Amino acid sequence: MTAQSHATPARAARLTGLGSWLPPRQVDNSDLASRLDTTDEWIRTRIGIAGRHLADPAVATSDMAVEAALRAMKSAGVEHVDAVILATATPDHHVPGTAPLVAHRLGLRQVPAFDVGASCSGFVYATAVAAGLIHAGTAGTALVIGAEKMSAIIDPADRSTAPIFGDGAGAVVLTAGHADEPGALGPVAWGSDGEHADAIYIPGGGSRHPSPSTGDHRNRFVHMRGNEVLRHAVRRISYVAQQAAAAAGWQVQDVDRLIVHQANARISAAVATALGISPERVPSNIAHLGNTSAASIPLLLSHSAIDRELRASQRVLLASFGAGFTWAATTLVWPSGLQALT
Ligand code: COA
């Protein structure tokens, strides 16, 4: 008699809740062009952005994170999670982390809560950490949030950054399940290269230069060598996407939907071409949101689910790139019955 294998599939993190929130104030390119040396046409053609949502001064990252988290938890039908991980480059304060504050406001008393700082890759990094906790049995459920108030760290007078970034938040609930179930996250591929740490950075306000405005008041804002970032982004996203697809046992060109970090429409198009994925399989919301850093991927997941761009059984590949440089990608088969709330 031939022995048959009935091994139980590995424990894995499944996507069971999805939510997002955008500040209501919309700023279009003509608003920027009225005070900066730029044009609506330049921003549309070079970046693919027509407008962005910006938070009012009194709104902090935690406020947006709470709104997205409430929607994700309602979407999952849960009132409790075992851990809260917040990906952000714009915490409310240097100390403490913003995640404990968010957990408290959600009524999640005493759950572990911490921030992940990996810039625009932060959401996929945080998802990988949460999936690891679930895989290890340390947590049964996790809330992963990407939230950013980029307008707090962007110089409104800098035409090389002000048109690019926007504010917002997105969140997911991950729940323990099995690796062969729809919604289960596949292996993560990720990496970093600190040689390029100053390609996108804020010079002041950290331990290197504690005074935010040492030498120049603009040192509290993001400085960026955009063209260098663009070239690395295309190369790294294409590479890490291929790695994640291969780790899942997929051919990358067979992916049904590529959810790529919304940094520049030209970056997304170049990555899709490099991977052999046709443009209609690459949803986008950059035109109306800009680059929302760590919030970009959960916001795009949420909007794509609502638009029915994401449907049950599709093979979905998430891929991101950000300051550091950092990059990360993972996969999932889209689950049925998941209702995104926004
Ligand atoms: N309006 C008009 N002209 C602008 C401009 C603006 N808002 N910003 C820059 N320019 C000018 C530059 O001064 C330069 O002029 P010059 O040729 O006279 O020197 C020209 O446009 C080209 O600049 P360059 O930086 O080479 O353009 P680019 O094609 O690389 O596009 C970015 C600039 C910033 C849009 C692009 O590099 C980009 O999107 N980079 C990635 C940024 C990013 O994603 N950051 C976050 C990472 S997650």
Boltz pocket constraint, residues with backbone or C-beta under 6 A from the ligand:
constraints:
  - pocket:
      binder: B
      contacts: [[A, 37], [A, 38], [A, 39], [A, 42], [A, 43], [A, 46], [A, 47], [A, 120], [A, 159], [A, 160], [A, 163], [A, 200], [A, 224], [A, 225], [A, 226], [A, 227], [A, 228], [A, 229], [A, 230], [A, 233], [A, 263], [A, 264], [A, 291], [A, 321], [A, 322], [A, 323]]
      max_distance: 6.0
